[in-house]
Amino acid sequence: MLRCSVRLDGFRQGWSIGPSIPRKHGHMPAASLRNRLRMVCPPALALLLALLPGVAMAVDDASARISIVLGERGIEAVARGDLAGAQRLFERAIVANPANAPAYAHLGAVHHATGDVRLARKYFGIALSIDPTELDALSGLARLDIAEGNREAAAERLRVLRIHCESCEQTRDIARMLESGPGAP
């Protein structure tokens, strides 16, 4: 370190991290380099993530298993009627594995049950962006569409459900809701 002569940048404290004495207050070579890196790194990081999409979603096996267990515990909490506890468990499952589409779908169902349609729609959409064949998310959005009177969108979701699982409970429920008439929820 070079000796100079009390500021945080080291100019008056007698130290400098650069190869030379700072030329003026507040200017140090490392700080200048840091500013350049701030402008270069975000575009480079965005390019890297665009070229390697699998890297952004990579989760180790232990985290994936923890996420599944937390999701199962969340489903049990819903069955007991503990929606707040279920919400916390699904959120923890998502933190453990952000690519857990069923956890997003179940979190959407919890928000739908508590009356927050906006968040329900958001989480169903996230689940479908991760896995376009997530049956609970498709049926959840179809239920929201039917409740809002958008039977055409619900019919399209039913078509997708039938493609992926003709005999599933979700498909039968949505078909039954659509067949029951325009006033049915």
Buried (B, 14 or more C-beta within 10 A) or exposed (E): EEEEEEEEBBBEEEEBEBEEEBEEEEEBBEEEEEEEEEEEEEEEEEEEEEEEEEEEEEBEEEBBEBBBEBBBBBBEBBEEEBBEBBBBBBBBBBBBBBBBBBBBBBBBBBBBBEEBBEBBBBBBBBBBEBBEEBBBBBBBBBBBBBBEEBBEBBBBBBEBBBEBBEEBEBBBBBBEBBEEEEEEE
